[in-house]
Amino acid sequence: MRRSSMLGALFVLAFPGVALAADAPAAGGWLAPFTVIAAAIGMAIAAGLCGLGQGRAVAAAVEAMARQPGAAARIQLAMIIGLALIESLAIYTLVIALILLFVKGINFA
């Protein structure tokens, strides 16, 4: 572990040009249309898979409540926490999609 971190530090010190940031591409380049497509595909996949995951989670929770009615409150609490975590994936994907759309600079003109 120590040897690999020493080699990494030596590499950064020996080749500082690799660690420097590149210049920003010119506005209106060929990359802008692909950011829109990437944002749309990413959000579509995340929303679809989150919907499937939430459906499976609710189905499993309802089945568990039917089998053990006495533990319904604990199962429901775990289900709600799980659904919140699943939904957070779609929200994070939406944030990334909005960053792709508005930070990369879409020129509508």
Backbone torsions as a table, in degrees:
resi	resn	phi	psi	omega
1	MET	NA	-46.0	-178.6
2	ARG	-67.4	-36.6	-179.0
3	ARG	-66.4	-40.9	-179.2
4	SER	-68.6	-36.3	177.7
5	SER	-71.1	-32.5	175.9
6	MET	-67.3	-40.6	178.0
7	LEU	-66.0	-37.9	177.3
8	GLY	-64.3	-43.8	178.3
9	ALA	-64.6	-39.9	177.9
10	LEU	-63.7	-39.7	179.2
11	PHE	-64.0	-43.3	-179.7
12	VAL	-66.4	-38.8	179.3
13	LEU	-73.2	-33.1	-177.7
14	ALA	-77.9	-33.7	-177.7
15	PHE	-124.9	75.2	-176.7
16	PRO	-69.4	-20.6	179.7
17	GLY	-65.0	-27.3	179.2
18	VAL	-70.2	-33.9	-175.7
19	ALA	-83.4	-12.9	-177.9
20	LEU	-77.5	148.7	-179.8
21	ALA	-76.8	146.7	178.0
22	ALA	-82.7	160.9	176.4
23	ASP	-68.0	151.7	179.4
24	ALA	-70.1	141.4	178.7
25	PRO	-68.5	158.5	-179.3
26	ALA	-65.2	145.0	-180.0
27	ALA	-66.9	144.5	-179.6
28	GLY	79.1	21.9	179.4
29	GLY	-74.0	-172.7	-176.9
30	TRP	-78.8	-9.5	-175.4
31	LEU	-81.7	-26.0	-174.1
32	ALA	-59.3	-44.4	179.5
33	PRO	-64.6	-30.9	-178.6
34	PHE	-74.0	-24.8	175.9
35	THR	-67.7	-35.5	177.3
36	VAL	-65.3	-44.3	179.6
37	ILE	-65.3	-42.9	179.9
38	ALA	-64.0	-40.9	179.2
39	ALA	-64.8	-41.7	-179.3
40	ALA	-67.2	-44.6	-179.9
41	ILE	-66.0	-42.4	179.3
42	GLY	-62.3	-42.7	179.7
43	MET	-69.3	-37.3	178.9
44	ALA	-64.9	-44.4	179.4
45	ILE	-65.2	-45.5	-178.2
46	ALA	-64.0	-42.6	-179.1
47	ALA	-66.6	-42.4	179.9
48	GLY	-64.9	-45.7	-178.8
49	LEU	-71.7	-32.3	174.8
50	CYS	-65.4	-39.4	176.9
51	GLY	-62.9	-43.5	176.9
52	LEU	-63.7	-42.6	179.1
53	GLY	-64.5	-39.9	178.2
54	GLN	-67.2	-38.9	177.5
55	GLY	-63.1	-42.4	178.6
56	ARG	-67.5	-38.5	180.0
57	ALA	-65.0	-43.6	179.5
58	VAL	-67.0	-40.2	178.9
59	ALA	-62.3	-43.2	179.5
60	ALA	-66.9	-38.5	179.8
61	ALA	-67.4	-40.8	179.4
62	VAL	-66.5	-39.4	177.1
63	GLU	-64.3	-40.4	178.8
64	ALA	-66.9	-37.8	177.6
65	MET	-67.4	-33.3	178.2
66	ALA	-69.8	-33.2	-179.9
67	ARG	-77.3	-37.6	-178.2
68	GLN	-130.9	84.9	-178.6
69	PRO	-63.5	-24.9	-179.5
70	GLY	-69.5	-26.1	-179.0
71	ALA	-100.1	18.5	-174.7
72	ALA	-62.7	-37.2	-178.2
73	ALA	-65.9	-43.5	179.2
74	ARG	-67.9	-38.6	179.5
75	ILE	-66.8	-40.8	-179.8
76	GLN	-65.3	-40.2	178.1
77	LEU	-62.7	-45.7	178.7
78	ALA	-63.7	-36.7	178.8
79	MET	-65.3	-43.6	-178.4
80	ILE	-65.8	-40.6	177.1
81	ILE	-64.2	-42.4	178.0
82	GLY	-63.5	-40.8	178.5
83	LEU	-65.1	-36.3	177.3
84	ALA	-65.1	-40.3	178.4
85	LEU	-67.9	-38.2	177.8
86	ILE	-66.0	-41.7	-179.3
87	GLU	-67.7	-28.9	178.9
88	SER	-64.1	-28.4	176.5
89	LEU	-62.6	-43.1	178.4
90	ALA	-66.4	-36.6	179.0
91	ILE	-68.0	-42.0	176.8
92	TYR	-62.9	-38.8	178.2
93	THR	-66.6	-38.0	176.5
94	LEU	-62.7	-40.8	178.4
95	VAL	-63.0	-44.5	178.9
96	ILE	-64.0	-40.6	178.8
97	ALA	-63.6	-41.5	178.3
98	LEU	-66.5	-36.2	175.7
99	ILE	-63.7	-44.2	178.2
100	LEU	-61.2	-39.0	-176.8
101	LEU	-72.9	-43.0	-170.3
102	PHE	-101.2	-21.9	-179.6
103	VAL	-87.0	-33.5	-179.8
104	LYS	-72.9	-11.4	173.9
105	GLY	78.8	81.7	176.6
106	ILE	-85.4	126.5	178.4
107	ASN	-101.6	111.1	179.9
108	PHE	-85.6	-10.5	-178.1
109	ALA	-91.1	NA	NA
